[in-house]
Amino acid sequence: MTNDRFTRPIQSARQSDGQKFAYYSYSLTSAKESQEALQAVIAGHNGETPDAVFLCAGGSKPKFFVEMSEEELVQGMDMGYWVQAWTAWVCFLLFREGRT
């Protein structure tokens, strides 16, 4: 997706007129979901892998650590670590294969 509100601040970093800035909203809580999201990005770029992938994930739940439940702790790790790790891993595997 493109949206001037989100992409306008980075448009000045464009290296060529053919460069696209877009954002995609997907669940990235597993390797499979991360792979599906990356495939959507590639499809949106005429089958080419992106020059860069920004990993912005996470969330917060304002609570004291000792007040959190086991489920909240797991969810926090999923959102703060695994979402980024799965995406980085899938990107690495794809880029290592040399697919464009």
Contacts in CASP RR format, 6 or more apart in sequence:
PFRMAT RR
TARGET T0000
AUTHOR 0000-0000-0000
METHOD contacts of the structure
MODEL  1
MTNDRFTRPIQSARQSDGQKFAYYSYSLTSAKESQEALQAVIAGHNGETP
DAVFLCAGGSKPKFFVEMSEEELVQGMDMGYWVQAWTAWVCFLLFREGRT
1 22 0 8 1.000
1 23 0 8 1.000
1 24 0 8 1.000
1 25 0 8 1.000
2 20 0 8 1.000
2 21 0 8 1.000
2 22 0 8 1.000
2 23 0 8 1.000
3 23 0 8 1.000
6 23 0 8 1.000
7 21 0 8 1.000
7 22 0 8 1.000
7 23 0 8 1.000
10 21 0 8 1.000
11 21 0 8 1.000
14 21 0 8 1.000
19 51 0 8 1.000
20 45 0 8 1.000
22 41 0 8 1.000
22 44 0 8 1.000
24 37 0 8 1.000
24 40 0 8 1.000
24 41 0 8 1.000
26 33 0 8 1.000
26 34 0 8 1.000
26 36 0 8 1.000
26 37 0 8 1.000
26 40 0 8 1.000
27 33 0 8 1.000
28 34 0 8 1.000
28 37 0 8 1.000
28 57 0 8 1.000
28 83 0 8 1.000
28 84 0 8 1.000
28 86 0 8 1.000
28 87 0 8 1.000
29 78 0 8 1.000
29 79 0 8 1.000
29 82 0 8 1.000
29 83 0 8 1.000
29 86 0 8 1.000
30 86 0 8 1.000
31 86 0 8 1.000
31 89 0 8 1.000
31 90 0 8 1.000
33 86 0 8 1.000
34 83 0 8 1.000
34 86 0 8 1.000
34 87 0 8 1.000
34 89 0 8 1.000
34 90 0 8 1.000
35 90 0 8 1.000
37 87 0 8 1.000
38 53 0 8 1.000
38 87 0 8 1.000
38 90 0 8 1.000
38 91 0 8 1.000
38 94 0 8 1.000
41 50 0 8 1.000
41 53 0 8 1.000
42 48 0 8 1.000
42 49 0 8 1.000
42 50 0 8 1.000
47 100 0 8 1.000
48 100 0 8 1.000
49 94 0 8 1.000
49 95 0 8 1.000
49 99 0 8 1.000
49 100 0 8 1.000
53 87 0 8 1.000
53 88 0 8 1.000
53 91 0 8 1.000
55 83 0 8 1.000
55 84 0 8 1.000
55 87 0 8 1.000
55 88 0 8 1.000
57 79 0 8 1.000
57 80 0 8 1.000
57 83 0 8 1.000
57 84 0 8 1.000
57 87 0 8 1.000
58 76 0 8 1.000
58 79 0 8 1.000
58 80 0 8 1.000
58 83 0 8 1.000
59 76 0 8 1.000
59 79 0 8 1.000
59 80 0 8 1.000
61 68 0 8 1.000
61 72 0 8 1.000
61 76 0 8 1.000
63 72 0 8 1.000
END
